Amino acid sequence: MNKGKYVFAQLATFLPQRVFDVIVEKYNGNKYVKHFTCWNQLLAMIFGQLTSRESLRDLVVALDAHSQKSYHLGFGKSVTRSNLAKANEVRDYRIFEDYAYYLIETARKKLANDDFEVKGNVYAFDSTTIDLCLSVFWWAKFRKAKGGIKIHTLYDITTQIPAFIHITDASVHDVNAMDNIPYESGAYYIFDRAYVDYERLFKITQLDSFFVIRCKKNMKFKCQKFNSVDETIGIMSDQIGVLIGAQTRNQYPLKLRKIVFYDAEMNRTFEFLTNNMELPSEQVAMLYKSRWKIELFFKWLKQHLKIKSFWGTTENAVRIQIYTAIITYCLVAIAGKDLQLNRPTYEILQVFGISLLDKTPVTELFSKVELCENETQNAKQLTFNLF
């Protein structure tokens, strides 16, 4: 199986090219193109992500070093710095955006599971800021002498796949990005207190969806009913009431639920607000605690994929690179699931990153890693028994 094919070429088989071609045709991506197509561009960008290239020059040097393999790797006849830079500058970023969303849906379906304590879709929404040099990225003005962009992300907690990506200037307030979320009826949305906006939260309720959000310190809340709590698991109080602020009562006229939770590990007390009246209070606290997974996702994305150093200076090039990073993340997740590797995404990415130009079947590649791990474990056990 896959005998004689490079690992990168094997990995590329998990990308549905026909779907990509339909999207390219939709935006006339290959108009007037003779050699370096959008598909070649996508594969070159994914190769750069998997091998952690620091710059466009670094990526092209790596590709040039293996120019004899370009055809078999899917890059076309040749990749030059000028044609890759030009492609990233002028080709519509929406090609890569639409394809990223297609892979997101594919990955979420494959990784769907019912093991999570709360039934239904659970999302965390947050943003991460990427600083840019204003003299180079002139279009990303943030402050007087500073540039930057924000990546607003709706993260699927159960599948650990980003469900929605919204890229804006860094100056856009996080709350405003809530208007772009594609809400689903019956789903749970988890926010930090930076997203407290009662009008927007009321819209979530009107859509028959649920939210869990951290309270602001100055919130004026009138308790109308106390629910019984179990303080041994950290639930200090569970109240149902209404907002009594001068403006907030009009912005959110219905009843809300306030839960106070004490985290013994962190020695901190948290106050949560939710519109769900039925969920056990400990599960509400658990939902908010799971919000930390989106922070880990941002950290993982910045450390292991290239979204901090960019291979182009235009807004179009930056967006293409960000969506390519998301495509790469989904590709690794899909390959790991289909091949039943049962390994963390980070480990899969690391093995792929150093093996792209090998001709070993991917399944055999990971079985060798597993064998090495077993041998190491047996050696440790033997040493333990000797002593």
Secondary structure, DSSP 8 states (H G I E B T S, - for coil): --TT--HHHHHHTTS-HHHHHHHHHHTTTTTT-SSS-HHHHHHHHHHHHHTT--SHHHHHHHHHHTGGGHHHHT--S---HHHHHHHHHHS-THHHHHHHHHHHHHHHHHT--S-SSS-S-EEEEEEEEEEE-TTTSTT-EEETTEEEEEEEEEEETTTTEEEEEEEEETTS-GGGGGGG----TT-EEEE-GGG--HHHHHHHHHTT-EEEEE--TT--EEEEEE----GGGTEEEEEEEEE-STTHHHHS-S-EEEEEEEETTTTEEEEEEES-SSS-HHHHHHHHHTTHHHHHHHHHHHHHSSSSS-S-SSHHHHHHHHHHHHHHHHHHHHHHHHTT----HHHHHHHHHTTTT--S-HHHHHHHHHHHHHHHHHHHHHHHHH-
